[in-house]
Amino acid sequence: MSKVALILSGCGVFDGSEINESVLCLLALSQKGDTYECFAPQGELLVVDHLTRKPTGEKRSILKESARIARGHIRPLEELDPSHFDAILMPGGFGAACNLSTYATDEEECEINPNLKKILISFHQAKKPIGATCISPALIARVFQGKVKLYLTLGSKSSNISLAKMEMSPIEAKSSEVVADEENRVYTTPCYMASENLAEMFQGVKKLVAHL
């Protein structure tokens, strides 16, 4: 049994963590018998109306929005101590691109949340597994750009172009598959980047969690 740190970035695909992916990750961890704890940054997010897909102009707390998925059981990202966990897992959603990083606007030149960057490096140095779904592997690529060449996936060949630009080794994959970089203990699956079929995505997530 492993203890896994789950990183959230809000609540909702267009301005936070993708809810379905997050729940599938939690379900897969629970089925495997792993325990988990949720974390999120304390900054503000710009709210997107998920019906119109347009910004509302409203701002909300990333941590409080993430607490909706975690049912209130969540702590600030800066309180995450890697020594207390066996693995780390990041669901996707646009929040990863705009609340955990600036990938939404800066793409391959993006900045990563300093706490998250430090945490990911610490897990890698300790040879502890790192998992990511959907767009989140792009953040891993940026953190380790110029340091380690990782096998990662964002799904299709066209989606993987940004990984190549960040000096990674991109692998095409379906939502039911996982790309396993066993040497670096980094595991990624495309989820909504490749399919909207929940059953297929759950296959990929379960395979990823099995590696954790």
Protein Blocks (a to p, Z undefined) as FASTA:
>chain_A
ZZdddddebecjklmccfklmmmmmmmmmmnopacdddddfbdcddddfklopaehiacd
fklmmmmmnnopacdfklpcfklpcbdcddedjklmmmmpcklmnmmmpccdfklmmmmm
mmmmnopacddehjlmmmmmmmmgokaccdddehiaklmmmmmmnopacddddfkbccdd
fknopacdfklmmoccfklmmmmmmmmmmmZZ
